[in-house]
């Protein structure tokens, strides 16, 4: 099966980094606990402290759909919104 990945770059509003990260880490816990099709879901902070990079690996397309349709994606994601500067930049990757 093709392995899919995503790199999502999200930016926190200045001064909101800790609030954003706390909610993002809740998301990571929920994803890793509930999505067997997600092989890894990790959050990194960039050189710019307001920049957070989510590196995600999924078993197949169905697993990426399950992630986007999950309750935690919708509810925890909505809670991130007030702390974010702009929309996420998401690159979807296929194993070459």
Secondary structure, DSSP 8 states (H G I E B T S, - for coil): ---EEEEEEEEB-TT-HHHHHHHHHHHHHHHHHH-TTEEEEEEEE-SSTTEEEEEEEESSHHHHHHHHHSHHHHHHHHHHGGGBSS--EEEEEE--
